Amino acid sequence: MSTPETAAAPSWRARLRRVPWQQLTPLAGLVLLVVVGALMHPAFLTSTNLFNVLTRSAFIGIIAVGGTFVIIGGGIDLSVGSMAAFLSGAMILLMNGLHDGTLSPVGVVLVGVGLVLGSGLLAGAANGLAITRGRIEPFIVTLGTLGIFRSLVTYLADGGTISLDFALRGVYRPVFYGSFLGIPIPVWAFAVVAVLGAILLHRTRFGRYVRAIGSNQEVARYAAIRVARIRTLTYVIQGLCVAIAVVLYVPRLGSASASTGILWELEAIAAVIIGGTALKGGSGHIWGTVVGAIMLSLIGNVLNLTSAISEYLNGTVQGLIIIGAVFLQRGRQGR
């Protein structure tokens, strides 16, 4: 029997095999993208441009954190963009209606924030319950609610645009355009949501249950895991993340319309998949999703700075990235 003194130390090859290279792939891609961007345009690495990229990635990144839970749990949510549009419109209408002098402008904004957070939780719960209690495929449920939310915001806007009262815009504007310690508020919000999401997914029993359900739902059920409850909660988390993104998004433009949130579901899913989360469920990391969201914004930023490809083709690029990422995942699984 070997002792600590006589046991041979692991070779460098054995140590290399222990490194989770697959998990480091998104980070390597981000570094490569930064190098390419710096070489293609001198303004790429300026602090103004980088903070602009991080601020733009905050909306999709926050939504993608919620999407990480859903996808790891074996689900999918196609309704997040339409949900964001509906919540934005409802929030603006409520705040405009309350702005009659009874409440201060700050109070009106706080009530609006409370409404949108509560509504996000309810919308996520509705998706989750329809899937788990109604036993309907996530694709079908969220495709249906995509249409419902989009039509509701179109109805509220009467086919046009819902605009926030100018007096309220001045009060609400710092939530998007303000900064703390030189860092934009949306970036701080993205960081907080990502940290809390990582703790919940990687350091709690709930996170272990989500991964177990995504790996094998039947085995999880035999292990006395309440599958329906856990899966429903993943959609509740998704709805809350959409609501947080809306709270940050509304002061940016101060309006909402039927075109608000178009393709956000594509970008959120792309961020999750690029970050290394398996589309079939069971495995994934919040930090990978964060990297994926930043990569998407960087790709759009590089395209805009260089004019190499029209900005109207960003959706094409994102779609190709999703297909390529899933193809690579299946290739690794087939080995």
N, C-alpha and C positions, 0 to 999 in steps of 0.2 A: 504494500500500500504506500503510495507516494505521500510525502510530507510537503508542507509549504516550501521547505528549503530545496527539496529535490524535484518538485514538479516543474516541468519546463514551461517557460513563459510562452504565451501564444505568439505565433509568428506574425509578421506584418501582413501576410496574405490573409490569415485568419481574421485579423483585426479589420482589414478592408472589407471582408465579406460581411462583417457585422454592421457596417455602416448602411443606414437605410437610404441607399442611393435613389430609389424610386421616389421617396418623400422629398428629396432635395432637388428633384427635377424642376418644379415650379420656380424655386429660388434661382437656380442656374439660368432658367429662361428669362427671369426678371433682370438679372445682371447682364445677360447678353443683350437684352432689349435696350437697357440704359447705355451700354457701350455703343450700340448701333445709332441710337438717337443722338448721342453726343458727337459722333463722327459726321452725322448727316446735317446737323444744324447747330450753329454756335450758341443759339439762345436756349437750347434744350436744357442745359444744366443750371440755368439761372434759378435763383430761389423763387422768383415770381412765377416762372413756368412750372416748377416742381410743386409748389403749393397749389397752383391752379389744378394740376393733375390730381393731387391728393383730394382736393375739395370735390372735384367732379366724380372721383371714384367713391366718395363717401356714401352717396345715395344708393348706388348699386351694391356697394360693399356691405352696407347694413342689411339690405334685403337679402343678399347672398348668404350672410351669416345665418339667417333664419332658414334659407333654402338648404343649407348644409345639413341641418337637423332633419328636414323633410326627406332629402335624398338619401342620407345615410340610413334612415328608417325604412327605405324601400318605396318612397313615394315620389311625387312630382307635383309642382304647383305652377300652372300656366296662367293663373289669374292675377299675379302680383302687380303687373302694370296697370291693368284695369281697376284693380282694387285701389291702387294709389291715386288714380284719377278721380274715382268716386269719393274717396276720403278727402281729397283736396277740395273738390267742389262743395261737399257738405260742410267742411270746416269753414270755408270762406263765406258761404251763405249764412251759417250760424253767427259768425262774428259780425257780419254786416247787419244782421237782424238785431243783435244785442247792442250795437253801437248807437244807442238812443239817449245817452246821458245818465242812465241808471247805474251803469258800471263804468269804472275808469277804463281807458284804453288798455292798460296793462291787465286789468281784470278780465276784459273781453278776450284778450289773447290767451290768458291762462285757461279760461273756460273752453276756448276752442281747442287748445292742446289736450285738455282732459277728454273732450268729446272724441277727438280723433284717436287717441290711445285706446279708449274704451271700445270704440267702433272697430278698430283693428283687431282687438282681441275677439270680439263677437264674430267678425267676418272670418277670421281664422278658425274659430270653433265651428262655425257653420260648415266650412269646407271639411274639417276633420270629422265631424259627426256624420255628414252625408257619406263619407268614405267608409268609416268604421261601422256605424250603426246601420247605414243604408246598404252596406256591402256593395258599393259601386266603385269601379276602378278610378284611381286618382286622376288619370288623364281625362276621363269623361266628366267627372265632377268639376274639376278646375277649368276645363274647356267651357263647360256650361256657365260657371260663375264669371269667367272672362267676359262672355257675352252679356251677362246680366249687369255686371258693374259698369261696363262700357256704355250700355244703353241707358243706365240710370244717370250717369253724369251728362250724357247727351240730352236727356230729358230735363234735368235740372238747369242746364245751360241754354235750353230751348234751341239747341243746334248751334249756339254761339260760344261765347266765353264768359265765365264767371270771374269778375274782378273784385279784388279786395279794396275796401274803402281806403282812400289815400291817407286819412288821419291814422288809420291802424297800421298802414305800411311803415310809417316812420318809427312806430314803436316796435314792430315785429322785425324790421329789416336787420338789426344787429345779430339775430339768431343765425343768419346765413353769412352776412358780410362782416360781422365782428370777429375779433380774435382774442386769444388769451395767451400771454407770454409769447406773442408773435406768431402763434399758430392758429389758423382759422378754426372757428367753433365747430363746423361740420367734421373736421379732421379729428378733433377731440372726441366728438360723439362717436365717430367710427371706431376709434381706439377703445373707448369704454365698452361699446357693444361687443367688439371682438374679444376683449379680455374676459368679459362676463360670459360670453358664449363659449370660449375655450375652457373656462373653469367648469361650466355646466356640462359640457360634452366630455371632457377628459378627466375630471376630478370628482364626479358624482355618480351615484348609483343610476340616476336617470340616464346619463350619457351611456353607461354600460348597457343599459336596457335597450336604448335606441340602436346601438350597434348590433346587439344580439338579435333584435327583431329584423333588422336589415339583412343580416347574414342568413338567418333561417327562422321564419316566423313561426313555423310549427314547433320547432325545437324550443323556441322561446316560450311558447304557450305551455308546453309540457314542463318547463322549468318554473311554472307558476308566475310568469311575468304577465301583467295585465296589458296585453297587446293593444287592445282597442283604446284604452286610456292613454298609453304612451304615444301611440301614433296620432291620436287627436291632439295631444299636447304639442307635438312637433308642428302641427298646423297653427295652433294658437301662438306659438313662438314666431312662426312665419308672419302671421297677421300683425303681431306687435312690432316686429322689425319693419314691416311696410309702413306702419303708423309712425314710427320714429323717423323714417326717411321722409315721410310727408311733412312732419313738423319742421324739418330742415329745408324742404323743397319749397313750400308755399311762400316764404318771404323772399325767395330768389326772384320770382317773376310777379308774385302777387296775383296770380290768376290760375284758372283751371279750365280745361275744355276737353272735348272728345279725343283730342290728339295727345293729351297729357299721358305720360307713361308708356307711349308706344315703344314696343320692343324691349321694355325693361325686363320682361320675363326671359327673353333670349339672353340678355346680358347677364342676368343673375345666374341662370343655369350655366352659362359659359364660364363665369367666374368660379363656380363651384367645381366644374369638371376640370378646368385648367389647373385648379389648385390640387388635383389629385384625388378627389372624392370619386369613388366608384359609382357609376350611374345605376348599377344594379343594387347598390346599397351595401351596408355592412362595414364600410371603412371610409375614413376621411379625416381631415384636420381643419380646424378653423383658420390656423395661420396660413394654410395653403389657399383657402378661399380668399383671405385678405390679399395675398400675393396675386391671385388670379384677377381680382377686381382692379388692382393697381395696374397689372399688365394690360388689361383691356383699355383703360384710360390712356396708358402710355402709347399703345398702338394707335389709337385715335389721334393723340397729340402729335405723334411723329408724322402721321399721314397729313394732318392739317398744316404742320410746319413746312413740310417738304413739298406738298402738293403733288406727290408722286401718284396718288390715287385720289379720286374725288371723295370728299367727306360723305357724300350720299351713298357710297359703297361700303361704309363701315359695317352695316348689317351683314353684307356679303362676307366680309372678312371674319366677323364673329361667327357666322354660321359655319364657315369652313373650319374655324378653330374648334368648334364643338364636335363636328364630324371627325376631324383628325384626332382629337383627344380621346374620343370614344373608341376609335379604330385602334389607337395605340394601347388602350386599356385591354381590349379584347385580344390583341396580339400577345401581350404579356401573359394573359390568363391561359392562352392556348399553348404556351411553352411547357 
